[in-house]
Amino acid sequence: MDSKNPFLVFCGTNTMYLAKEICDYLNCPLGNMIVSHFADGEFAVSYEESIRGADVFVVQSTFPNSDNLMELLLMIDAAKRASAKSVNAVVPYFGWARQDRKDKPRVSIGAKLVADMLSVAGIDRLITMDLHADQIQGFFDVPVDHLYASMVFVPYIQSLNLDDLIIAAPDVGGSKRASAYAKYLGCPLVLCQKTRSRANVVDSITIIGDVAGKNVVIVDDIVDTAGTICKAADAMMAAGAKSVRALASHCVMSGDAPVRVDNSSLEEIVFTNSIPYRNAIPCTKLKQISIAQMFAETIRRVTSNESISSQYVIK
């Protein structure tokens, strides 16, 4: 363990791209860890250097498939058994977060189950970003540092120098997030009311507010099928908006989402790189902004016992 960096950073297989960037900002090497695979698909993890007495930060987003979550759980367990001083899970994208409550009878609360698994595995802290529901923090009995993509999105919006700017929420559930952006940027807010026949299928969008002659920026946390975002953009352009673009924290973009985005009225859709763009279909309107510096600074502040919230743009 380097005396200049009293901590060690490791990562799972599919989040290595982000962990390397984080380590570049921290000026520390990425820890050496091996994931061994068996013929039946089972795998095991092992740390290839001593982590005894170290503050260990394990970087891994838990996007589908579930191997990413299992890999994270094994890394946490291995670190505890290797006598790490503390094990800190850095989970830029917290999967299963949309299952945060019982919205109908006889369903699981997946977010609570994942929180329990991480706790039982042995984490001492969770560092994550833009949880789908704020109450998920209460599912943990360890400290949760909840970061916000606004730390990179607000400077991006300001760099566009848009006249007649207006912030939009794609649904009522995202109104709190959009309201915070609008208040900070000193611009109006509009809401979209959507109806669904089933999960991932939007029937209709109703715009609450006036977008005529405005440059609209829709802010959201997750874009999966892109049905809501694209229908909202089309409705706003039909209502007289000058332009519509979308900013979303997590780039899920499943199935035909890239086609929907490219065929929609959106000028662009901007994500963070909390998860990589993995769809085989290219999307010409898609852009990703790195959050590596934000997470690196948070890790530095955690290890030096400095305030985390003081770096927030919007709280």
Secondary structure, DSSP 8 states (H G I E B T S, - for coil): --TTSSEEEEE-GGGHHHHHHHHHHHT--B--EEEEE-TTS-EEEEESS--TT-EEEEE----SSTHHHHHHHHHHHHHHHTT-SEEEEEESS-TTTT--S-SSTT---HHHHHHHHHHHHT-SEEEEE--SSGGGGGG-SS-EEEE-THHHHHHHHHHH--SSEEEEESSGGGHHHHHHHHHHHT--EEEEEEEEEETTEEEEEEEES--TT-EEEEEEEEESS-HHHHHHHHHHHHTT-SEEEEEEEEE---TTHHHHHHTSS-S-EEEESSS----SS--TTEEEE--HHHHHHHHHHHHTT--SGGG-S--
